[in-house]
Amino acid sequence: MKSPQTALPRSLWALMVGNFVIGTGVMAVPGTLNDISHSLGVSIPQAGQLITAAAILVGVGAPAFAGLVAGWDRRRLLALSLVWYGVLTALCALAPSYEVLLPLRVLAVISPAIFTPQAAASVGLLVGPAQRGRAITFVFLGWSVASVMGMPLSAWISGEFGWRWAFGLVALMSFLSGAWVWREMPNGIKPAALSREAWGRTLGSAALMVAIGVTLLSAFGQFMLFAYFAPYMAQVLGAGGTTLSLMLLWFGVFGLLGNVVLTRAIDRIGAANAVLLTLGCMALSLFLWPLGRHGFWAQAFVLIPWALGCFSCNSAQQARVVHMSPELASATVALNSSAIYGGQALGAALGGFMIAQGGMLRLHEVGFVLLLGAMAMSLWSAWLQKRRIPSTARQT
C-alpha cells in the first residue's frame, strides 16, 4: 500500500517550478548587482535600490492583490502572472538606463506578489489536511532550487555575457513555466474570497501577527548581507563572476538540502519548532561570519548553516501560518509573503546605507541581532498560539 506522501498531485510540480522561476527572477538582481552597477554607471547602493523598490511593491501588493484577484480561477491567474513576468523581465533586459530599468523592474515583480502567495493558498484545495504541510513546503522547494541553479547561473551569465542575458533567460523560463501551469492546473480552483470579517480576524489575531513579524525580521536580517553578496565577495575575497557563482551554487546546494529535510520532517516536529531551528542555523552563520574572511573555503563553511536554514525557514513559516488558521490561508499567506519582501526591502535599504557609510564589514552584526529578535518573536508566537488552542482545536 502506498504511503500518502507519494500521492501529491502533478499540479504541485508545475507550481513548484513556477516558484523556481519566480525565485530565480527575484534573486537575479543580487547575483548580477556588480554588472548592473558597472554597465549602467551607478553605485552599488543605488543598484541595490532595485531590490528595495521591487520588494516594497511586493510587500504592499501581496495583500492588496489577494483581494483584487479573489474571484479569479487560479489556473488562469497563475499562468497569466508568469506570462506578465516574462514580458516585463524581457523589457528589463532591454532597458537602456537605470532610470528606465527601475520602473520596469517594479512592474515585473507584480508577478511574485501574486504567484507565490496564491500558489500556496491554492494548495489547500489540491490536497487534504494531512498533506498540507508537506505540499506547501514542496511548492516552496522551487525557491531552494532557484538558489541551487537560478541564482548561481545568473551570476555566471552576468560575469561572462552581461546581466541582460541573465534577465533574458528568466523571461524565457517564465513563458515556458506559464504554459506548464496552464496545462497542469485544474479548472475551478478558487480559494474563498476574503471578506472584511476574515481580514479582521487575521489582523486581530495576536499569534498570527507575531508570526508574521518573525518573517519580517528574518528577511530583514538576512538581506542586510544577502542583497550585497556579490559586492561583499568581490571586496573581501576578490571574487569574480565564476568564483561568485560557485559560492552561490554551494549555498544553494545546502539550501536545497535544508528544504528537502524540512519537507520530510515538518509534519513530525511541528512548524513552530522547524522555524526556531532554521532561524538558529542562520544566526549561527552570522555570528561566525568574520571567520569567512580567511579565504574561499572558510567562507564556504561559514555559509552552510545559513543555507540550511534560509529557504527552509520561509517554507516552514508559510506552513506555520496556514496551520494556525487554515480558513484564513489566503490572507495569512499573502501577509507572510508581504513580510518576506518587506524585510528584503528594509535589509537592502539599510545595508545600502551602511555600505555608503563604509560599513560593508559590519552588515552581519545587524543581521545577527535581527535574527535573534526573530527567534524571540517565534517563541512568543508559539506561546500565544498555545493559549488559543482550546478555541481553535475544533477547527483544525
C-alpha positions in Angstrom: 0.0 0.0 0.0 1.4 3.4 -1.0 2.2 5.9 1.6 0.0 9.1 1.5 3.3 11.0 1.0 3.6 9.6 -2.6 0.2 10.9 -3.7 0.8 14.6 -4.2 -0.9 15.8 -7.4 1.1 16.6 -10.6 -0.1 20.2 -10.5 2.1 20.8 -7.5 5.1 20.2 -9.7 4.0 23.0 -12.0 3.6 25.3 -9.0 7.0 24.3 -7.7 8.6 25.1 -11.0 6.7 28.4 -11.1 8.2 29.3 -7.8 11.6 28.3 -9.1 11.2 30.8 -12.0 9.8 33.5 -9.6 12.7 32.9 -7.2 15.3 33.0 -10.0 14.0 36.3 -11.2 13.9 37.8 -7.8 17.4 36.7 -6.9 18.8 37.6 -10.4 19.4 41.2 -9.2 21.6 40.3 -6.2 23.5 37.8 -8.4 24.1 40.4 -11.1 24.5 43.5 -9.0 28.1 44.2 -9.8 27.5 44.1 -13.6 24.3 46.2 -13.3 26.3 48.8 -11.4 29.2 48.9 -13.8 27.2 48.7 -17.1 24.6 51.4 -16.1 27.1 53.6 -14.3 25.5 53.7 -10.9 26.9 53.0 -7.4 26.4 49.6 -5.6 23.9 51.2 -3.1 22.0 52.8 -5.9 21.8 49.5 -7.8 20.7 47.8 -4.6 17.6 50.0 -4.6 16.3 47.8 -7.5 15.9 45.2 -4.7 14.3 47.7 -2.3 11.8 49.2 -4.7 10.7 45.9 -6.1 10.4 44.4 -2.5 8.3 47.4 -1.4 5.9 46.8 -4.3 5.6 43.1 -3.5 5.3 43.8 0.2 2.4 46.2 -0.3 1.0 44.4 -3.3 0.6 40.8 -2.0 -2.2 41.5 0.5 -3.8 44.1 -1.9 -3.8 41.7 -4.8 -5.2 38.9 -2.6 -8.4 40.9 -2.5 -8.4 42.0 -6.1 -7.9 38.5 -7.6 -10.2 36.7 -5.1 -12.7 35.7 -7.8 -10.2 34.6 -10.4 -9.7 30.9 -11.4 -6.2 30.1 -10.2 -5.3 28.3 -13.3 -5.7 31.5 -15.4 -4.4 33.8 -12.7 -1.1 31.9 -12.1 -0.4 31.2 -15.7 -1.0 34.8 -16.7 1.1 36.1 -13.9 4.1 34.1 -15.3 3.5 35.5 -18.8 3.5 39.0 -17.3 6.7 38.2 -15.6 8.2 37.1 -18.8 7.2 40.2 -20.8 8.4 42.7 -18.2 11.6 40.9 -17.4 12.4 40.9 -21.2 11.8 44.6 -21.2 14.1 45.0 -18.3 16.8 43.2 -20.2 16.4 45.8 -23.0 16.4 48.8 -20.6 18.9 51.5 -21.9 19.4 53.1 -18.5 18.9 52.8 -14.7 16.1 55.3 -14.9 14.2 53.0 -17.3 15.2 49.8 -15.6 13.9 50.8 -12.1 10.2 51.2 -13.0 10.2 48.2 -15.3 11.6 46.1 -12.5 8.9 47.3 -10.1 6.2 46.4 -12.7 7.8 43.0 -13.2 7.5 42.0 -9.6 3.8 42.3 -9.6 4.0 38.6 -10.6 5.8 37.5 -7.4 3.2 39.5 -5.4 0.5 37.3 -7.0 2.1 34.0 -7.9 3.8 32.9 -4.7 1.0 33.6 -2.1 -1.8 32.5 -4.5 0.0 29.3 -5.3 0.4 28.5 -1.6 -3.2 29.4 -0.9 -4.3 27.0 -3.7 -2.5 24.1 -2.1 -5.3 23.6 0.4 -7.8 22.9 -2.4 -5.4 20.4 -4.1 -4.5 18.2 -1.2 -6.1 17.1 2.1 -5.2 18.5 5.5 -2.9 15.6 6.4 -0.6 16.5 3.4 -0.9 20.3 3.7 2.4 20.9 5.4 4.4 18.7 3.1 2.6 20.1 0.0 3.3 23.7 0.9 7.0 23.0 1.6 7.2 21.1 -1.7 5.8 24.0 -3.6 8.3 26.3 -1.9 11.1 23.9 -2.8 11.2 25.9 -6.1 12.8 28.7 -4.2 15.6 26.4 -3.0 16.1 25.0 -6.4 16.4 28.6 -7.7 19.2 29.1 -5.2 20.9 26.0 -6.4 20.6 26.6 -10.2 19.0 30.0 -10.9 21.0 32.4 -8.8 24.4 30.9 -9.5 23.6 30.7 -13.2 22.5 34.3 -13.2 25.8 35.3 -11.6 27.8 33.2 -14.0 25.9 34.5 -17.1 26.3 38.1 -15.8 30.0 37.6 -15.4 30.5 36.0 -18.8 28.0 37.7 -21.0 26.3 40.5 -19.0 23.3 40.9 -16.8 20.9 41.4 -19.7 21.4 37.8 -20.8 20.6 36.6 -17.3 17.3 38.6 -17.4 16.6 37.2 -20.8 16.9 33.6 -19.5 14.4 34.4 -16.7 12.0 35.8 -19.3 12.2 32.6 -21.4 11.7 30.4 -18.4 8.6 32.5 -17.4 6.8 31.8 -20.7 7.6 28.1 -20.5 6.5 27.8 -16.9 3.3 29.7 -17.6 2.4 27.1 -20.3 3.1 24.3 -17.8 0.9 25.8 -15.1 -1.9 26.2 -17.7 -1.6 22.6 -18.7 -1.5 21.0 -15.3 -3.7 23.2 -13.0 -7.3 22.0 -12.9 -10.1 24.5 -13.6 -12.3 25.7 -10.8 -9.6 26.2 -8.1 -10.9 29.3 -6.3 -9.9 29.8 -2.7 -12.7 31.5 -0.8 -12.9 35.3 -1.2 -11.6 37.2 1.7 -14.3 39.2 3.5 -13.8 42.2 5.7 -14.6 39.9 8.6 -11.8 37.5 7.6 -9.3 40.2 7.3 -10.4 41.5 10.7 -9.9 38.0 12.3 -6.5 37.8 10.7 -5.3 41.2 11.8 -6.8 40.8 15.2 -5.0 37.5 15.9 -2.0 38.3 18.1 -0.4 34.9 17.5 -0.7 35.3 13.7 0.6 38.9 13.6 3.6 38.0 15.8 4.3 35.0 13.5 4.2 37.4 10.5 6.7 39.6 12.4 9.0 36.6 12.6 9.1 36.5 8.8 9.7 40.3 8.6 12.6 40.2 11.0 14.1 37.1 9.4 14.1 38.6 5.9 15.3 41.9 7.3 18.3 40.3 9.0 19.2 38.1 6.0 19.0 40.8 3.3 21.3 43.1 5.3 24.0 41.0 3.8 22.4 38.7 1.2 21.4 41.6 -1.1 25.1 42.6 -1.3 26.7 39.1 -1.6 28.2 40.0 -4.9 30.0 43.2 -3.9 30.9 41.8 -0.5 32.6 38.8 -2.1 34.4 41.0 -4.6 35.7 43.4 -1.9 36.6 40.8 0.8 37.7 37.8 -1.2 38.4 39.3 -4.6 35.7 37.0 -6.1 35.0 37.4 -9.8 31.9 36.1 -11.7 33.0 32.4 -11.7 34.0 32.4 -8.0 30.8 34.1 -7.0 28.7 31.7 -9.0 30.5 28.7 -7.3 29.9 30.2 -3.9 26.2 30.7 -4.7 26.0 27.2 -6.0 27.5 25.9 -2.7 24.9 28.0 -0.8 22.1 26.7 -3.0 23.0 23.0 -2.6 22.8 23.3 1.1 19.7 25.4 0.8 18.0 22.7 -1.2 19.2 20.1 1.3 17.7 22.0 4.2 14.3 22.3 2.4 14.2 18.6 1.4 14.9 17.6 5.0 12.3 20.0 6.3 9.7 18.8 3.8 10.1 15.3 5.2 10.2 16.3 8.9 7.9 19.3 9.3 4.7 17.4 9.9 6.5 15.3 12.6 8.4 18.0 14.5 5.9 20.8 14.0 6.2 24.1 12.0 7.0 26.3 15.0 9.9 24.1 16.1 11.1 24.0 12.5 11.1 27.8 12.3 13.1 28.1 15.5 15.7 25.6 14.3 16.2 27.2 11.0 16.4 30.7 12.5 19.1 29.4 14.9 21.1 28.0 11.9 21.1 31.3 10.2 22.0 33.2 13.3 25.0 30.9 13.8 26.4 31.7 10.4 26.1 35.5 11.0 27.8 35.1 14.4 30.7 33.2 12.8 30.7 35.5 9.7 34.1 37.2 10.3 35.8 33.8 10.1 34.9 33.7 6.4 37.4 36.5 5.6 40.3 34.0 5.8 39.5 32.6 2.3 37.1 30.9 -0.1 36.7 27.6 1.9 36.4 29.4 5.2 33.6 31.5 3.8 32.0 28.4 2.2 31.8 26.5 5.5 30.5 29.6 7.4 27.7 29.8 4.9 26.5 26.2 5.5 24.2 26.8 8.5 22.7 29.9 6.8 22.0 28.0 3.6 20.4 25.1 5.6 18.0 27.5 7.3 17.4 30.2 4.7 14.8 28.7 2.3 13.5 26.1 4.7 12.6 28.8 7.2 10.4 30.5 4.6 8.7 27.2 3.8 8.2 26.4 7.5 6.8 29.9 8.1 4.3 29.5 5.2 3.2 26.2 6.6 3.0 27.6 10.1 0.7 30.4 9.3 -1.6 28.1 7.3 -1.8 25.6 10.1 -2.6 28.3 12.6 -5.8 29.3 10.8 -6.4 27.2 7.7 -9.7 29.0 6.9 -7.7 32.3 6.7 -4.9 30.9 4.5 -5.4 33.3 1.6 -4.9 36.3 4.0 -2.1 34.8 6.1 -0.1 33.6 3.2 -0.4 37.0 1.4 0.6 38.8 4.6 3.5 36.4 5.2 4.7 36.8 1.6 4.4 40.6 2.1 6.6 40.3 5.2 9.2 38.4 3.3 9.5 41.2 0.7 9.1 43.9 3.3 12.0 42.5 5.2 14.0 42.3 2.0 13.3 46.0 1.3 14.4 47.0 4.8 17.5 44.9 4.6 18.6 46.1 1.2 17.9 49.7 2.1 19.7 49.7 5.5 22.5 47.6 4.0 22.9 50.1 1.2 23.0 52.9 3.6 25.7 51.2 5.7 27.8 50.4 2.6 27.6 54.1 1.6 28.9 55.0 5.1 31.8 52.4 4.8 30.1 49.7 6.8 30.3 46.8 4.5 32.2 44.7 7.1 29.6 45.3 9.8 26.4 44.2 7.9 26.5 40.8 9.6 26.3 42.3 13.1 23.0 44.0 12.4 21.7 40.9 10.7 22.6 38.7 13.7 20.8 40.9 16.1 17.7 40.9 13.9 17.7 37.1 13.7 17.9 36.8 17.5 14.9 39.1 17.6 13.1 36.8 15.1 13.8 33.8 17.4 12.4 35.6 20.4 9.3 36.6 18.4 8.9 33.0 17.2 8.8 31.7 20.8 6.3 34.5 21.7 4.0 33.5 18.8 4.1 29.8 19.9 3.2 30.8 23.4 0.3 32.9 22.1 -0.9 30.1 19.9 -0.9 27.6 22.8 -3.2 30.0 24.7 -5.8 29.9 22.0 -5.6 26.2 21.2 -8.7 25.4 23.2 -10.8 27.7 21.0 -9.2 26.6 17.7 -8.5 22.9 18.2 -12.0 22.1 17.0 -11.4 24.0 13.7 -8.1 22.3 12.7 
